[in-house]
Amino acid sequence: MWTIYLVFWAAAAFCFAMVLVRVIQMKRCTEIVNGWFLETVRIIRIKNSTTKAKFFYEYDGKEYQGLTDLGLSLKRMNELSKGYAYRMYVNPKNPSKFAFDKKLTLGNEIILLVGGILFFIFPIAFQLYIRYWRYF
């Protein structure tokens, strides 16, 4: 029975780690630059798919192109207009890494955080439920 609980807690730890990694990536992006939106790219994998925005920007005299979903919700991504300049945040230590905005987004970080909380609480609630009904 405890192995099932450990699986749930491992899933919770994974969700929390993913949120932490994404937040750290966003916090490292401190330099403000103008980036031009090129297109949305749908990345299809075996079990899931994700949509990212492709931007072009210049930093320290060098040109960069990259994909990001940091700070971008799917709704906001659909509102971007091709060829328009947007303010973005670049990581000065690694200029190829950037974030569109420094806010947590519902589709990415907040859903992962809620999922992690649910994975963590479910085994505890289940155990309490079993103990409660055992006495009746």
N, C-alpha and C positions, 0 to 999 in steps of 0.2 A: 504494500500500500504506500509506503514511503517513497518508493521509486517514482510513482506517479506524481507525488508532490514535488520531488526533485526536478522532474521534467518541467512542471509548471514554473518552478522558481528559476530554472535555467532559462526558460523563455522570457520571464520577467527581467532577469539580469541582461539578456540580450537586448531587449527593448530599451532598458535604461542606458545601456552602453551605446546604443545607436543614437539616442537622444543626446547623450553627453558628447559624442563625437561630432554630431551636427552643430551643437551649440558652440563647441570649441572652434570648429571651422569658421562659423560665422563671426565669433569674437576676434579671431585673428585677422579678419578682413577689416582694416582700419582706414586705408587710403581711399579717398573718394575720386572716382574717375567717371568720365562719360563713356558709355558703351552703346553701341548700335545694335539693335535687335535684328537678327538675320532670319531666324525661323524657329519653329518648334520641331523637335525631333522626338519621335516615339521609338523607344528602345524596347524591343521585344525579346524576352528571354523564354526559357522553357516553361516555367511555372507562372511568371508574371510579366508585366510590362510597366514602363514608366515613361513619363513625358518630361522632357527637359527643354530649356530655352537655349538657343545658340546665340552668343553675342560676340561682337568684335570690339576690341578696345586697345588703347595705347597706354603704356605705362613706362616711364623712364626711357622714352624714345624707341621702345620696341613695340611691335604689334603682336597682339594675342587674339586667339579665337578659342572659345571654349563653351562647354555645356554646363548649365547649373540648374538646380531646383532649390538652392538655398535661398530662403526668404521669398519664395514664389509659391503661391497657391495656384491650383489649376485654373480657378476663375481669373486670377490676375494674369496668368500666362496667356489666357485666351483674349485678354484685353490689350495685349501688347501689339503695337503696329510695326510692321516690317519697315526697316530703314530709319526709324526714329531713334533719337538719342535718349538714353535714360541714365540716371545717376546710379552708379554701382559702387561696391566696396571691394577693394583688391587687397590681398595679403601681401604686404611689402617684402616679406622674407621669401615668398614663393608666388611671384606675380601671375602665374598661370592659374592660381586658385582665386576664385572670386565669389561674391554673394550679391544677389540683386538687392536685398534689403536685410536689415539686421533684426527683423522681427520673427518671432516664432509663427509658423503657419499651421493652420488647422489640418491640412492634408498630410503633413509630414511629421513634425515634431510633437504636436499635441496628441495626435492619434496614437503615436508610438508610446507616449508617456501614459496615456489612459490605458492602452493595452498592457503595458508593463504593470500598472497598478492592479488591473483586473487579474492578470496571471499570478501576481503575488498574493492577492486576497482570496482567490477561489479555493485553494487547498485549505486555508484556515477556516473559511466559512463552511466548507464541506465537512470538515472535521467537527466543527461545532454543531452542525446540523445532525450528524450521526450521533454524537453524544446526547443531544437533546432528545431525539426520538428513541434512543436505547432505553431510557428510563420510563417510557410510557407503554 
